Amino acid sequence: MALNNKTLIELHQEALQAAATEKAKQWWEKYMKGVIPFRGVGIPVNRELLAQWRIDNALKVNFPKLRLMADPCRWGD
């Protein structure tokens, strides 16, 4: 199956929704004082999901900022 950008985004959104928790959603929405809705997935979990999403879809990381997202330990480089 050929994947287009919309399909790739939908795949990541599905993974985010599956990982979301009501507890995280409520905490973040309270923290943000209801300014924006929050899905319920923290940043570390989102990083893990993105890394797996790139592997599952054979996406290569060619941009410096994306490389940093993939490996936050390199932020000091």
C-alpha positions as CSV (number, residue, x, y, z in Angstrom):
1,M,0.0,0.0,0.0
2,A,1.4,3.4,-1.0
3,L,1.3,5.8,1.9
4,N,0.6,9.5,1.3
5,N,1.2,12.3,3.8
6,K,-2.4,12.2,5.0
7,T,-2.3,8.5,5.7
8,L,1.0,8.8,7.6
9,I,-0.5,11.6,9.7
10,E,-3.6,9.5,10.4
11,L,-1.4,6.5,11.4
12,H,0.4,8.6,14.0
13,Q,-2.9,10.2,15.2
14,E,-4.3,6.7,15.8
15,A,-1.2,5.7,17.7
16,L,-1.5,8.8,19.8
17,Q,-5.2,8.2,20.5
18,A,-4.4,4.6,21.5
19,A,-1.7,5.7,24.0
20,A,-3.8,8.6,25.4
21,T,-5.0,8.5,29.0
22,E,-7.8,10.5,30.5
23,K,-5.6,11.2,33.6
24,A,-2.9,12.8,31.5
25,K,-5.5,14.7,29.5
26,Q,-7.1,16.1,32.6
27,W,-3.8,17.0,34.2
28,W,-2.5,18.9,31.1
29,E,-5.7,20.7,30.5
30,K,-5.8,21.9,34.1
31,Y,-2.1,22.9,33.8
32,M,-2.8,24.8,30.6
33,K,-5.9,26.3,32.3
34,G,-8.1,25.0,29.5
35,V,-6.5,27.2,26.8
36,I,-6.1,24.3,24.4
37,P,-7.4,20.8,24.4
38,F,-4.9,18.1,25.1
39,R,-4.9,14.6,23.7
40,G,-3.6,12.9,26.8
41,V,-0.1,11.7,25.7
42,G,3.0,13.1,27.3
43,I,6.1,14.1,25.4
44,P,8.3,11.0,26.3
45,V,5.5,8.7,25.0
46,N,5.0,10.8,21.9
47,R,8.8,10.6,21.2
48,E,8.6,6.8,21.5
49,L,5.6,6.7,19.2
50,L,7.3,8.9,16.6
51,A,10.4,6.8,16.6
52,Q,8.3,3.6,16.1
53,W,6.2,5.4,13.4
54,R,9.3,6.3,11.5
55,I,10.6,2.7,11.7
56,D,7.2,1.2,10.7
57,N,6.9,3.5,7.7
58,A,10.5,3.3,6.6
59,L,10.9,7.0,7.0
60,K,14.4,8.4,7.0
61,V,15.3,11.3,9.3
62,N,17.1,13.8,7.1
63,F,16.5,17.0,8.9
64,P,18.7,18.1,11.9
65,K,15.7,19.1,14.1
66,L,14.1,15.7,13.5
67,R,17.4,13.9,14.3
68,L,17.3,15.8,17.6
69,M,13.8,14.6,18.3
70,A,14.9,11.1,17.5
71,D,17.8,11.3,19.9
72,P,17.3,14.0,22.6
73,C,20.6,12.9,24.2
74,R,22.4,14.7,21.3
75,W,20.8,18.1,22.1
76,G,24.1,19.3,23.5
77,D,26.0,18.5,20.2
